[in-house]
Amino acid sequence: MIVFDRLWEVMKQKNISQYKLINEYDISPSILTRLKRNESVSTNTIERLCIILECNIVDIMELKKE
């Protein structure tokens, strides 16, 4: 299972709120909901988040064995 727990930590460190992602970077609220639920999102979304947060993929997601 891929989890996005690290995403929320990086957002906090970079001082980027969910509100800011939605209103300044056009990330849809439904995508944020999917991320909160650790549901699948597109690689395009992952790429956009990495660009916005100026980080690498491993900084925002990880694979946890079930």
N, C-alpha and C positions, 0 to 999 in steps of 0.2 A: 504494500500500500504506500502510495506517495502521500506525504503529509507536508503541509505548508506552515508549520509552527514557526519556522525560522523567518518566514516572511514578515510576520507581525513584529518580531524582535527588530528586524532590520528597519522596518517602517518607523518604529519608535526611535531607534538610534538616529535615523536621518530626519526625524521630525516631519514625516509625511503621513498625514491622516487619511482615513478612508474618504472623508469629505473632499480632501484635496485630490485624491486619485480620481474621484468621480467628476468633480467640477473643473479641475485644471488640466487633467490628463485624459479625460473622456474614457475612463475605465467604467464599464457599466456596473450598476449595483448588483445585477444578477451574477456577474463574474466574481465579485467579492463574496457573494453568498456561496458560490461554488467552492471558492478557495477556503472559506471558513469551514465548510463541510468536508474538506479534503476530497472533493469530487474532481473529475477530470476537467482540464482546461486545455486550450490549444497551445501549441508551441509558440504561436504568435503572441499570445497573452503573456507567456513566460518571458519571451524576449522583450516585450514592451516594459514589463515590470523591472527587468534587469537594467534596462536603459534608464528608466525613470529613477531607480534607486542606486544606479551606478554600482552594480554588484554583479557577481557571478551566479549562475544557476544554483550551485551548491549552497549559496548563502540564503536562498529563500525556500528551498525544498529538499526533502530527503526521502529515501526509500526505507521504510520500516517493514521488517518481515513480520508477517501475521502469525 
